[in-house]
Amino acid sequence: LDIGSSAVKMIEVRGDPASPEIVSLGIAPLPDGALRNNAVEDVSAVADAIRKLVIDHRVSARQVVTAVPGPAVIIKKARVHMRPEDDLDALLMIEAANFIPENLDNVSLDYQVLRAEDTEVEVLLVAVRKDILSGFTMAITDAGLEPAIVDVDYFALENMFELNYDAAPDDVIGLINIGSRYSSINIVKGGVSSTTGDVQAGGGEITDALVRRAGLSYEDAERAQAGESIAGQSDERIQEIVAGGTDDLADAINQSLRFLWRTASDEPLRAIYITGGGARIPGLLPKLAAKLDVPVEIANPFARVHLGRGVDAVALEAMAPSLAVAVGLGTRRPGDA
């Protein structure tokens, strides 16, 4: 379950996480304000959306893998020098206290070992406030399901890419998931996340502008943003508003991506893959490609994923970019590292 600011995206999977089969999928909208500041504000509304997905798509699975938004998480790579008698958990608690601006009693902390050589261990530390985490898990529990794993959307995006694409060891790839209110960025080198970040902008600003300046309903504004003509409305005026919003979004992504890119590597980006509900905003890809001088394409989260007999291929094609994070979450299993 990818619980976003405007919708809950769901896929039900079975089989090997390296070659999962999609059993069912769907998207349920959320009311405005259900998520605010990267936290679940209205637990009952999110639970209702999840419950509707489970019922409408006859979901039989009860264990859930979900993710918290990257901006809600503190992420740090750390190198720890260890003696044989040292305890890694205890050393990491000391390290975490140096960079987490919270009492450690108020956060959930996890880590993954990236590299271990002789007496040095490199780890990826991740911390999130317990109140933020509980909002997501409570919504799942209230929907009658069991939260088994809580990941981070940055890393789910990376898992989606690794599942569906091959990259050379030295390739530097940019992964961008464009949501409604914010966009996440992950710079990946050699299949490993080098740096992550976010842009406090997404497709929702363009939708809001269409509602405010063209007088469209929210539903018509979303259709217009996707390039549809709206009866009784000036296509020229709509295109002008969309183009202006697209320029602003491309500029914001360009600035953040360039900063993160310089932080991650001196090597050139080989390609950028775009996902999320905003991936198909008219004109966005060529504008990004021109600003960054890098090939930009929409990622296919289902390129190497098996589809069950009950999956509607037409509906899947329409929803595919929005389900990228959910597909990445579908590579996780309870008890894995």
C-alpha atoms as a printed R data frame, in Angstrom:
    type eleno elety resid chain resno       x       y       z
1   ATOM     1    CA   LEU     A     1   0.000   0.000   0.000
2   ATOM     2    CA   ASP     A     2   1.443   3.337  -1.095
3   ATOM     3    CA   ILE     A     3  -0.440   5.883   1.017
4   ATOM     4    CA   GLY     A     4   0.014   9.232  -0.704
5   ATOM     5    CA   SER     A     5  -1.363  12.711  -0.184
6   ATOM     6    CA   SER     A     6  -4.159  12.309  -2.759
7   ATOM     7    CA   ALA     A     7  -4.731   8.541  -3.026
8   ATOM     8    CA   VAL     A     8  -3.941   5.069  -1.722
9   ATOM     9    CA   LYS     A     9  -2.316   2.851  -4.358
10  ATOM    10    CA   MET     A    10  -2.595  -0.903  -3.879
11  ATOM    11    CA   ILE     A    11  -1.124  -4.003  -5.466
12  ATOM    12    CA   GLU     A    12  -1.612  -7.549  -4.216
13  ATOM    13    CA   VAL     A    13   1.325  -9.825  -5.005
14  ATOM    14    CA   ARG     A    14   2.326 -13.431  -4.589
15  ATOM    15    CA   GLY     A    15   5.371 -15.526  -5.398
16  ATOM    16    CA   ASP     A    16   9.094 -14.843  -5.467
17  ATOM    17    CA   PRO     A    17   9.913 -11.191  -4.659
18  ATOM    18    CA   ALA     A    18  12.466 -11.269  -7.502
19  ATOM    19    CA   SER     A    19   9.678 -12.234  -9.906
20  ATOM    20    CA   PRO     A    20   6.363 -11.271  -8.310
21  ATOM    21    CA   GLU     A    21   2.944 -11.906  -9.793
22  ATOM    22    CA   ILE     A    22   0.302  -9.199  -9.565
23  ATOM    23    CA   VAL     A    23  -2.980 -10.638  -8.315
24  ATOM    24    CA   SER     A    24  -4.959  -7.390  -8.123
25  ATOM    25    CA   LEU     A    25  -4.410  -3.655  -8.109
26  ATOM    26    CA   GLY     A    26  -6.296  -0.429  -7.629
27  ATOM    27    CA   ILE     A    27  -6.254   3.209  -6.595
28  ATOM    28    CA   ALA     A    28  -8.632   4.879  -4.121
29  ATOM    29    CA   PRO     A    29  -8.753   8.675  -3.752
30  ATOM    30    CA   LEU     A    30  -8.284  10.376  -0.397
31  ATOM    31    CA   PRO     A    31 -10.078  13.532   0.743
32  ATOM    32    CA   ASP     A    32  -8.027  16.697   0.818
33  ATOM    33    CA   GLY     A    33  -6.105  16.941   4.080
34  ATOM    34    CA   ALA     A    34  -6.142  13.228   4.921
35  ATOM    35    CA   LEU     A    35  -2.349  13.507   4.835
36  ATOM    36    CA   ARG     A    36  -0.711  16.730   5.885
37  ATOM    37    CA   ASN     A    37   2.971  17.527   6.390
38  ATOM    38    CA   ASN     A    38   3.888  13.933   5.489
39  ATOM    39    CA   ALA     A    39   1.763  12.510   8.303
40  ATOM    40    CA   VAL     A    40  -1.652  10.842   8.374
41  ATOM    41    CA   GLU     A    41  -4.021  13.519   9.666
42  ATOM    42    CA   ASP     A    42  -7.306  11.623   9.187
43  ATOM    43    CA   VAL     A    43  -6.771   7.971  10.123
44  ATOM    44    CA   SER     A    44 -10.408   7.001   9.530
45  ATOM    45    CA   ALA     A    45 -10.445   8.436   5.985
46  ATOM    46    CA   VAL     A    46  -7.286   6.526   5.058
47  ATOM    47    CA   ALA     A    47  -8.631   3.339   6.668
48  ATOM    48    CA   ASP     A    48 -11.878   3.730   4.707
49  ATOM    49    CA   ALA     A    49  -9.942   4.057   1.428
50  ATOM    50    CA   ILE     A    50  -7.876   0.954   2.212
51  ATOM    51    CA   ARG     A    51 -10.992  -1.003   3.212
52  ATOM    52    CA   LYS     A    52 -12.691  -0.015  -0.053
53  ATOM    53    CA   LEU     A    53  -9.729  -1.260  -2.080
54  ATOM    54    CA   VAL     A    54  -9.739  -4.575  -0.215
55  ATOM    55    CA   ILE     A    55 -13.472  -5.089  -0.799
56  ATOM    56    CA   ASP     A    56 -13.684  -3.821  -4.380
57  ATOM    57    CA   HIS     A    57 -10.707  -5.886  -5.548
58  ATOM    58    CA   ARG     A    58 -11.404  -8.944  -3.385
59  ATOM    59    CA   VAL     A    59  -7.996  -8.795  -1.753
60  ATOM    60    CA   SER     A    60  -7.265 -11.942   0.238
61  ATOM    61    CA   ALA     A    61  -3.848 -10.931   1.621
62  ATOM    62    CA   ARG     A    62  -3.837  -9.620   5.172
63  ATOM    63    CA   GLN     A    63  -0.181  -8.637   5.688
64  ATOM    64    CA   VAL     A    64   0.726  -5.206   4.376
65  ATOM    65    CA   VAL     A    65   3.960  -3.593   3.246
66  ATOM    66    CA   THR     A    66   3.731   0.191   3.198
67  ATOM    67    CA   ALA     A    67   6.046   3.211   3.212
68  ATOM    68    CA   VAL     A    68   6.382   6.552   4.912
69  ATOM    69    CA   PRO     A    69   7.249   9.630   2.824
70  ATOM    70    CA   GLY     A    70  10.942  10.410   2.519
71  ATOM    71    CA   PRO     A    71  10.647  13.950   3.954
72  ATOM    72    CA   ALA     A    72   9.301  12.458   7.197
73  ATOM    73    CA   VAL     A    73  12.432  10.342   7.624
74  ATOM    74    CA   ILE     A    74  15.984  11.121   8.742
75  ATOM    75    CA   ILE     A    75  18.508   9.149   6.693
76  ATOM    76    CA   LYS     A    76  22.250   9.040   7.285
77  ATOM    77    CA   LYS     A    77  25.128   6.894   6.130
78  ATOM    78    CA   ALA     A    78  27.597   6.216   8.915
79  ATOM    79    CA   ARG     A    79  30.959   4.477   9.212
80  ATOM    80    CA   VAL     A    80  31.527   2.756  12.519
81  ATOM    81    CA   HIS     A    81  34.859   1.394  13.732
82  ATOM    82    CA   MET     A    82  34.355  -1.820  15.667
83  ATOM    83    CA   ARG     A    83  36.408  -4.049  17.907
84  ATOM    84    CA   PRO     A    84  35.484  -7.735  18.244
85  ATOM    85    CA   GLU     A    85  33.886  -7.087  21.627
86  ATOM    86    CA   ASP     A    86  31.778  -4.128  20.418
87  ATOM    87    CA   ASP     A    87  27.999  -4.334  19.950
88  ATOM    88    CA   LEU     A    88  26.863  -2.731  16.671
89  ATOM    89    CA   ASP     A    89  23.408  -1.839  17.969
90  ATOM    90    CA   ALA     A    90  24.883   0.042  20.928
91  ATOM    91    CA   LEU     A    91  27.389   1.894  18.737
92  ATOM    92    CA   LEU     A    92  24.652   2.943  16.315
93  ATOM    93    CA   MET     A    93  22.510   4.326  19.117
94  ATOM    94    CA   ILE     A    94  25.429   6.588  20.031
95  ATOM    95    CA   GLU     A    95  25.868   7.586  16.373
96  ATOM    96    CA   ALA     A    96  22.134   8.240  15.989
97  ATOM    97    CA   ALA     A    97  22.094  10.565  18.982
98  ATOM    98    CA   ASN     A    98  24.553  12.819  17.121
99  ATOM    99    CA   PHE     A    99  22.294  13.541  14.141
100 ATOM   100    CA   ILE     A   100  18.681  12.991  15.220
101 ATOM   101    CA   PRO     A   101  17.185  16.238  16.619
102 ATOM   102    CA   GLU     A   102  14.792  14.248  18.803
103 ATOM   103    CA   ASN     A   103  14.925  12.245  21.986
104 ATOM   104    CA   LEU     A   104  15.656   8.697  20.796
105 ATOM   105    CA   ASP     A   105  12.695   7.494  22.863
106 ATOM   106    CA   ASN     A   106  10.445   9.373  20.409
107 ATOM   107    CA   VAL     A   107  11.735   7.744  17.214
108 ATOM   108    CA   SER     A   108  11.816   4.326  15.597
109 ATOM   109    CA   LEU     A   109  15.312   3.538  14.388
110 ATOM   110    CA   ASP     A   110  16.501   0.913  11.931
111 ATOM   111    CA   TYR     A   111  19.627   0.306   9.907
112 ATOM   112    CA   GLN     A   112  21.078  -1.791   7.118
113 ATOM   113    CA   VAL     A   113  24.710  -2.793   6.803
114 ATOM   114    CA   LEU     A   114  26.031  -1.616   3.426
115 ATOM   115    CA   ARG     A   115  29.620  -2.787   3.734
116 ATOM   116    CA   ALA     A   116  31.781  -4.521   6.330
117 ATOM   117    CA   GLU     A   117  35.563  -4.622   6.027
118 ATOM   118    CA   ASP     A   118  37.933  -5.564   8.834
119 ATOM   119    CA   THR     A   119  37.120  -3.205  11.699
120 ATOM   120    CA   GLU     A   120  34.935  -0.757   9.739
121 ATOM   121    CA   VAL     A   121  31.230  -1.127   9.060
122 ATOM   122    CA   GLU     A   122  29.260   1.214   6.811
123 ATOM   123    CA   VAL     A   123  25.561   1.368   7.591
124 ATOM   124    CA   LEU     A   124  22.468   3.218   6.428
125 ATOM   125    CA   LEU     A   125  20.615   4.604   9.440
126 ATOM   126    CA   VAL     A   126  16.932   5.499   9.146
127 ATOM   127    CA   ALA     A   127  14.807   7.158  11.822
128 ATOM   128    CA   VAL     A   128  11.179   8.311  11.889
129 ATOM   129    CA   ARG     A   129   9.102   9.833  14.670
130 ATOM   130    CA   LYS     A   130   6.858   7.266  16.320
131 ATOM   131    CA   ASP     A   131   3.766   9.470  16.020
132 ATOM   132    CA   ILE     A   132   4.220   9.696  12.239
133 ATOM   133    CA   LEU     A   133   4.803   5.966  11.947
134 ATOM   134    CA   SER     A   134   1.757   5.144  14.067
135 ATOM   135    CA   GLY     A   135  -0.535   7.182  11.806
136 ATOM   136    CA   PHE     A   136   0.238   4.906   8.868
137 ATOM   137    CA   THR     A   137   0.107   1.671  10.851
138 ATOM   138    CA   MET     A   138  -3.128   2.642  12.651
139 ATOM   139    CA   ALA     A   139  -4.893   3.299   9.333
140 ATOM   140    CA   ILE     A   140  -3.866  -0.162   8.127
141 ATOM   141    CA   THR     A   141  -4.891  -1.831  11.381
142 ATOM   142    CA   ASP     A   142  -8.238  -0.005  11.448
143 ATOM   143    CA   ALA     A   143  -8.877  -1.328   7.932
144 ATOM   144    CA   GLY     A   144  -8.583  -4.860   9.314
145 ATOM   145    CA   LEU     A   145  -5.092  -5.580   7.987
146 ATOM   146    CA   GLU     A   146  -1.684  -6.232   9.564
147 ATOM   147    CA   PRO     A   147   1.213  -3.825   8.942
148 ATOM   148    CA   ALA     A   148   4.177  -6.176   8.431
149 ATOM   149    CA   ILE     A   149   6.860  -3.842   6.976
150 ATOM   150    CA   VAL     A   150   7.149  -0.058   6.850
151 ATOM   151    CA   ASP     A   151   9.669   1.041   4.227
152 ATOM   152    CA   VAL     A   152  10.585   4.486   2.866
153 ATOM   153    CA   ASP     A   153   9.246   5.588  -0.525
154 ATOM   154    CA   TYR     A   154  12.777   6.494  -1.718
155 ATOM   155    CA   PHE     A   155  13.938   2.909  -1.296
156 ATOM   156    CA   ALA     A   156  10.744   1.395  -2.693
157 ATOM   157    CA   LEU     A   157  11.356   3.395  -5.862
158 ATOM   158    CA   GLU     A   158  14.883   1.979  -6.034
159 ATOM   159    CA   ASN     A   159  13.558  -1.588  -5.600
160 ATOM   160    CA   MET     A   160  11.068  -1.022  -8.422
161 ATOM   161    CA   PHE     A   161  13.886   0.075 -10.714
162 ATOM   162    CA   GLU     A   162  16.147  -2.852  -9.828
163 ATOM   163    CA   LEU     A   163  13.290  -5.275 -10.456
164 ATOM   164    CA   ASN     A   164  12.588  -3.980 -13.955
165 ATOM   165    CA   TYR     A   165  15.828  -2.533 -15.336
166 ATOM   166    CA   ASP     A   166  19.503  -3.428 -15.762
167 ATOM   167    CA   ALA     A   167  22.165  -0.832 -15.068
168 ATOM   168    CA   ALA     A   168  25.926  -1.047 -15.511
169 ATOM   169    CA   PRO     A   169  28.005  -0.929 -12.289
170 ATOM   170    CA   ASP     A   170  29.137   2.644 -12.924
171 ATOM   171    CA   ASP     A   171  25.828   4.014 -14.215
172 ATOM   172    CA   VAL     A   172  24.370   6.944 -12.277
173 ATOM   173    CA   ILE     A   173  20.588   6.961 -12.579
174 ATOM   174    CA   GLY     A   174  18.047   9.494 -11.367
175 ATOM   175    CA   LEU     A   175  14.684   8.188 -10.143
176 ATOM   176    CA   ILE     A   176  11.914  10.765  -9.648
177 ATOM   177    CA   ASN     A   177   8.444  10.005  -8.346
178 ATOM   178    CA   ILE     A   178   6.107  12.948  -8.958
179 ATOM   179    CA   GLY     A   179   3.244  12.932  -6.499
180 ATOM   180    CA   SER     A   180   0.455  15.359  -5.839
181 ATOM   181    CA   ARG     A   181   2.140  17.544  -3.215
182 ATOM   182    CA   TYR     A   182   5.763  16.498  -3.290
183 ATOM   183    CA   SER     A   183   8.201  14.628  -5.508
184 ATOM   184    CA   SER     A   184  10.867  12.205  -4.285
185 ATOM   185    CA   ILE     A   185  14.309  11.829  -5.838
186 ATOM   186    CA   ASN     A   186  16.767   8.963  -5.518
187 ATOM   187    CA   ILE     A   187  20.204   9.041  -7.170
188 ATOM   188    CA   VAL     A   188  21.335   5.452  -7.697
189 ATOM   189    CA   LYS     A   189  24.863   4.364  -8.639
190 ATOM   190    CA   GLY     A   190  25.703   0.760  -9.351
191 ATOM   191    CA   GLY     A   191  22.368  -0.366  -7.969
192 ATOM   192    CA   VAL     A   192  22.920   1.378  -4.616
193 ATOM   193    CA   SER     A   193  21.246   4.558  -3.433
194 ATOM   194    CA   SER     A   194  23.849   7.339  -3.290
195 ATOM   195    CA   THR     A   195  21.618  10.139  -2.043
196 ATOM   196    CA   THR     A   196  17.953  10.950  -1.665
197 ATOM   197    CA   GLY     A   197  15.920  14.112  -1.485
198 ATOM   198    CA   ASP     A   198  12.609  15.677  -2.247
199 ATOM   199    CA   VAL     A   199  10.918  18.595  -3.958
200 ATOM   200    CA   GLN     A   200   7.999  20.265  -2.209
201 ATOM   201    CA   ALA     A   201   6.072  20.423  -5.471
202 ATOM   202    CA   GLY     A   202   3.978  18.055  -7.548
203 ATOM   203    CA   GLY     A   203   1.073  17.793  -9.926
204 ATOM   204    CA   GLY     A   204  -1.383  19.048  -7.315
205 ATOM   205    CA   GLU     A   205  -0.239  22.652  -7.780
206 ATOM   206    CA   ILE     A   206  -1.249  22.509 -11.457
207 ATOM   207    CA   THR     A   207  -4.633  21.021 -10.546
208 ATOM   208    CA   ASP     A   208  -5.154  23.782  -7.972
209 ATOM   209    CA   ALA     A   209  -4.289  26.446 -10.563
210 ATOM   210    CA   LEU     A   210  -6.838  25.036 -13.005
211 ATOM   211    CA   VAL     A   211  -9.525  25.090 -10.320
212 ATOM   212    CA   ARG     A   212  -8.620  28.602  -9.180
213 ATOM   213    CA   ARG     A   213  -7.912  30.300 -12.511
214 ATOM   214    CA   ALA     A   214 -10.097  28.387 -14.983
215 ATOM   215    CA   GLY     A   215 -13.007  27.656 -12.647
216 ATOM   216    CA   LEU     A   216 -12.864  23.898 -13.233
217 ATOM   217    CA   SER     A   217 -14.098  21.295 -10.790
218 ATOM   218    CA   TYR     A   218 -11.344  19.268  -9.161
219 ATOM   219    CA   GLU     A   219 -12.241  16.214 -11.269
220 ATOM   220    CA   ASP     A   220 -12.205  18.217 -14.530
221 ATOM   221    CA   ALA     A   221  -8.937  19.890 -13.505
222 ATOM   222    CA   GLU     A   222  -7.252  16.507 -13.106
223 ATOM   223    CA   ARG     A   223  -8.530  15.437 -16.538
224 ATOM   224    CA   ALA     A   224  -7.373  18.716 -18.091
225 ATOM   225    CA   GLN     A   225  -3.945  18.338 -16.494
226 ATOM   226    CA   ALA     A   226  -3.665  14.949 -18.217
227 ATOM   227    CA   GLY     A   227  -4.345  16.597 -21.594
228 ATOM   228    CA   GLU     A   228  -8.076  15.977 -22.009
229 ATOM   229    CA   SER     A   229 -10.385  18.601 -23.511
230 ATOM   230    CA   ILE     A   230 -13.109  19.822 -21.155
231 ATOM   231    CA   ALA     A   231 -16.491  20.656 -22.677
232 ATOM   232    CA   GLY     A   232 -17.304  24.351 -22.523
233 ATOM   233    CA   GLN     A   233 -13.767  25.337 -21.598
234 ATOM   234    CA   SER     A   234 -11.066  27.067 -23.618
235 ATOM   235    CA   ASP     A   235  -8.353  24.587 -24.515
236 ATOM   236    CA   GLU     A   236  -5.958  27.477 -25.091
237 ATOM   237    CA   ARG     A   237  -6.510  28.895 -21.597
238 ATOM   238    CA   ILE     A   238  -6.160  25.463 -19.998
239 ATOM   239    CA   GLN     A   239  -2.975  24.740 -21.941
240 ATOM   240    CA   GLU     A   240  -1.540  28.087 -20.843
241 ATOM   241    CA   ILE     A   241  -2.156  27.303 -17.169
242 ATOM   242    CA   VAL     A   242  -0.793  23.760 -17.484
243 ATOM   243    CA   ALA     A   243   2.296  24.989 -19.353
244 ATOM   244    CA   GLY     A   244   3.062  27.588 -16.675
245 ATOM   245    CA   GLY     A   245   2.650  25.060 -13.876
246 ATOM   246    CA   THR     A   246   4.759  22.528 -15.758
247 ATOM   247    CA   ASP     A   247   7.571  25.082 -16.145
248 ATOM   248    CA   ASP     A   248   7.520  25.765 -12.398
249 ATOM   249    CA   LEU     A   249   7.550  22.052 -11.568
250 ATOM   250    CA   ALA     A   250  10.386  21.339 -14.032
251 ATOM   251    CA   ASP     A   251  12.433  24.205 -12.548
252 ATOM   252    CA   ALA     A   252  11.929  22.928  -8.985
253 ATOM   253    CA   ILE     A   253  12.898  19.360  -9.924
254 ATOM   254    CA   ASN     A   254  15.887  20.582 -11.931
255 ATOM   255    CA   GLN     A   255  17.277  22.615  -9.025
256 ATOM   256    CA   SER     A   256  16.890  19.837  -6.461
257 ATOM   257    CA   LEU     A   257  18.146  17.111  -8.767
258 ATOM   258    CA   ARG     A   258  21.266  19.046  -9.730
259 ATOM   259    CA   PHE     A   259  22.093  19.661  -6.074
260 ATOM   260    CA   LEU     A   260  21.615  15.992  -5.160
261 ATOM   261    CA   TRP     A   261  23.503  14.847  -8.256
262 ATOM   262    CA   ARG     A   262  26.550  16.954  -7.317
263 ATOM   263    CA   THR     A   263  26.357  15.554  -3.787
264 ATOM   264    CA   ALA     A   264  26.157  11.947  -5.001
265 ATOM   265    CA   SER     A   265  28.708  11.750  -7.793
266 ATOM   266    CA   ASP     A   266  31.042  13.641 -10.090
267 ATOM   267    CA   GLU     A   267  30.009  11.318 -12.916
268 ATOM   268    CA   PRO     A   268  27.304  12.244 -15.427
269 ATOM   269    CA   LEU     A   269  23.760  10.990 -15.087
270 ATOM   270    CA   ARG     A   270  23.072   8.334 -17.700
271 ATOM   271    CA   ALA     A   271  19.291   8.618 -17.579
272 ATOM   272    CA   ILE     A   272  16.337   9.795 -15.528
273 ATOM   273    CA   TYR     A   273  13.246   7.682 -14.973
274 ATOM   274    CA   ILE     A   274   9.989   9.378 -14.001
275 ATOM   275    CA   THR     A   275   7.110   7.763 -12.107
276 ATOM   276    CA   GLY     A   276   4.104   8.906 -10.114
277 ATOM   277    CA   GLY     A   277   0.752  10.419 -10.958
278 ATOM   278    CA   GLY     A   278   2.462  13.496 -12.420
279 ATOM   279    CA   ALA     A   279   4.701  11.546 -14.808
280 ATOM   280    CA   ARG     A   280   2.347  12.142 -17.737
281 ATOM   281    CA   ILE     A   281   1.843  15.881 -17.293
282 ATOM   282    CA   PRO     A   282   1.992  17.194 -20.882
283 ATOM   283    CA   GLY     A   283   5.374  18.676 -21.741
284 ATOM   284    CA   LEU     A   284   7.124  17.800 -18.482
285 ATOM   285    CA   LEU     A   285   9.538  15.174 -19.837
286 ATOM   286    CA   PRO     A   286  10.943  17.245 -22.728
287 ATOM   287    CA   LYS     A   287  11.323  20.256 -20.431
288 ATOM   288    CA   LEU     A   288  13.292  18.210 -17.905
289 ATOM   289    CA   ALA     A   289  15.410  16.633 -20.642
290 ATOM   290    CA   ALA     A   290  16.269  20.070 -22.048
291 ATOM   291    CA   LYS     A   291  17.134  21.563 -18.634
292 ATOM   292    CA   LEU     A   292  19.269  18.606 -17.523
293 ATOM   293    CA   ASP     A   293  20.646  17.513 -20.911
294 ATOM   294    CA   VAL     A   294  19.931  13.908 -19.910
295 ATOM   295    CA   PRO     A   295  17.567  11.335 -21.474
296 ATOM   296    CA   VAL     A   296  14.278  11.319 -19.543
297 ATOM   297    CA   GLU     A   297  11.608   8.633 -19.815
298 ATOM   298    CA   ILE     A   298   8.611   7.304 -17.931
299 ATOM   299    CA   ALA     A   299   9.562   4.121 -16.078
300 ATOM   300    CA   ASN     A   300   7.507   0.976 -16.584
301 ATOM   301    CA   PRO     A   301   7.031  -0.574 -13.113
302 ATOM   302    CA   PHE     A   302   5.597  -3.735 -14.689
303 ATOM   303    CA   ALA     A   303   8.257  -4.431 -17.344
304 ATOM   304    CA   ARG     A   304   9.346  -7.682 -15.658
305 ATOM   305    CA   VAL     A   305   6.335  -8.350 -13.471
306 ATOM   306    CA   HIS     A   306   3.957 -11.220 -14.136
307 ATOM   307    CA   LEU     A   307   0.290 -10.297 -14.401
308 ATOM   308    CA   GLY     A   308  -2.379 -12.560 -12.981
309 ATOM   309    CA   ARG     A   309  -5.349 -13.568 -15.099
310 ATOM   310    CA   GLY     A   310  -7.671 -11.175 -13.301
311 ATOM   311    CA   VAL     A   311  -5.585  -8.053 -13.970
312 ATOM   312    CA   ASP     A   312  -7.103  -5.622 -16.471
313 ATOM   313    CA   ALA     A   313  -4.218  -4.729 -18.819
314 ATOM   314    CA   VAL     A   314  -5.960  -1.569 -20.085
315 ATOM   315    CA   ALA     A   315  -6.560  -0.261 -16.562
316 ATOM   316    CA   LEU     A   316  -3.001  -1.217 -15.638
317 ATOM   317    CA   GLU     A   317  -1.509   0.815 -18.475
318 ATOM   318    CA   ALA     A   318  -3.421   3.896 -17.347
319 ATOM   319    CA   MET     A   319  -2.374   3.517 -13.698
320 ATOM   320    CA   ALA     A   320   1.161   2.154 -14.169
321 ATOM   321    CA   PRO     A   321   3.264   5.263 -13.334
322 ATOM   322    CA   SER     A   322   1.228   5.857 -10.168
323 ATOM   323    CA   LEU     A   323   1.915   2.322  -8.928
324 ATOM   324    CA   ALA     A   324   5.733   2.473  -9.045
325 ATOM   325    CA   VAL     A   325   6.249   2.798  -5.284
326 ATOM   326    CA   ALA     A   326   3.669   0.060  -4.643
327 ATOM   327    CA   VAL     A   327   5.535  -2.273  -7.017
328 ATOM   328    CA   GLY     A   328   8.774  -1.570  -5.145
329 ATOM   329    CA   LEU     A   329   7.031  -2.379  -1.883
330 ATOM   330    CA   GLY     A   330   5.835  -5.603  -3.498
331 ATOM   331    CA   THR     A   331   9.429  -6.863  -3.611
332 ATOM   332    CA   ARG     A   332   9.570  -6.918   0.197
333 ATOM   333    CA   ARG     A   333   8.539  -9.854   2.381
334 ATOM   334    CA   PRO     A   334   8.060 -10.097   6.158
335 ATOM   335    CA   GLY     A   335  11.332 -11.158   7.744
336 ATOM   336    CA   ASP     A   336  13.629 -10.048   4.915
337 ATOM   337    CA   ALA     A   337  16.685  -7.886   5.576
